[in-house]
């Protein structure tokens, strides 16, 4: 088992009430491990308390990155949400706290 932050970093953004979370492997050799273990289902399970819709995963091979779109996760969006983090910037930290199953990748 390995915590995601050990092999990747993350950035977030928002479009209305949808959050966008990118996960980028520190080492390109770890990207296949991320693709196998960091699924849309795992992300949906992690963020279930705030989700109002599906999680979509996009693979960006050239960057060694995965991009997740969390639909209806920001309480209506910046202009109407009463959430403390209406932009969803803290969601990157929550994403990186995910523990991935399986053996750790081979990179140091």
C-alpha positions in Angstrom: 0.0 0.0 0.0 1.2 3.5 -0.8 -0.2 7.0 -0.2 -0.7 8.8 -3.5 1.4 11.9 -2.4 4.5 9.7 -2.3 4.4 9.2 -6.1 2.4 12.2 -7.5 1.4 15.8 -7.1 -1.9 17.4 -7.8 -3.6 20.6 -9.0 -7.2 21.6 -8.9 -9.6 24.0 -10.6 -13.2 24.7 -10.9 -15.8 25.4 -13.5 -19.1 26.4 -11.9 -20.0 23.6 -9.5 -17.7 21.0 -11.0 -14.2 20.4 -9.7 -11.2 19.4 -11.8 -8.4 17.5 -10.1 -5.2 16.6 -12.0 -2.8 13.9 -10.6 0.7 14.0 -12.1 3.3 11.3 -11.5 6.6 12.5 -10.1 8.3 9.8 -12.2 6.9 8.9 -15.6 7.7 5.2 -14.7 4.9 5.4 -12.1 2.2 6.5 -14.5 1.1 2.9 -15.4 0.7 2.2 -11.7 -1.4 5.3 -11.3 -3.5 4.3 -14.3 -4.1 0.8 -12.8 -4.9 1.8 -9.3 -6.3 5.4 -9.2 -9.7 4.7 -10.8 -12.7 6.9 -11.1 -14.6 4.5 -8.8 -11.9 5.0 -6.1 -12.0 8.8 -6.5 -15.9 8.7 -6.4 -15.7 6.7 -3.2 -13.2 9.1 -1.6 -15.3 12.1 -2.4 -18.7 10.6 -2.0 -19.8 13.0 0.8 -19.5 16.0 -1.5 -20.4 14.5 -4.9 -23.7 15.2 -6.5 -22.8 13.5 -9.8 -20.4 11.2 -11.5 -16.6 11.2 -11.6 -15.0 11.2 -15.0 -11.3 10.2 -15.6 -9.2 11.3 -18.5 -5.7 9.9 -19.2 -3.0 12.3 -20.4 -0.3 9.9 -21.5 2.2 12.6 -22.7 2.2 14.2 -19.3 2.0 11.1 -17.2 -1.2 12.5 -15.7 -4.8 11.6 -14.9 -7.5 14.3 -14.8 -10.6 13.8 -12.8 -13.8 15.8 -13.2 -16.0 15.7 -10.1 -19.5 16.7 -11.2 -21.6 18.8 -8.9 -19.0 18.7 -6.1 -18.8 22.4 -5.2 -22.2 23.1 -3.7 -23.4 25.1 -6.6 -20.1 26.9 -7.4 -18.2 29.9 -6.1 -20.9 32.5 -6.4 -23.6 30.5 -4.6 -21.9 28.0 -2.3 -21.6 28.4 1.4 -18.7 26.0 1.5 -15.5 27.2 3.1 -13.5 26.1 0.0 -16.0 27.0 -2.8 -13.2 26.7 -5.4 -12.3 23.2 -4.3 -8.5 24.0 -4.0 -8.2 21.8 -0.9 -9.4 18.8 -2.8 -5.9 18.2 -4.1 -4.7 17.5 -0.6 -7.7 15.2 -0.1 -6.8 13.4 -3.3 -3.2 13.0 -2.4 -4.2 11.4 0.9 -5.7 8.4 -0.9 -4.0 5.1 -0.1 -3.6 3.0 -3.2 -3.9 -0.8 -3.1 -1.3 -3.1 -4.5 2.5 -3.1 -4.3 4.3 0.2 -4.5 5.8 1.1 -7.8 9.5 0.3 -8.5 10.7 3.9 -8.6 12.6 5.3 -5.6 
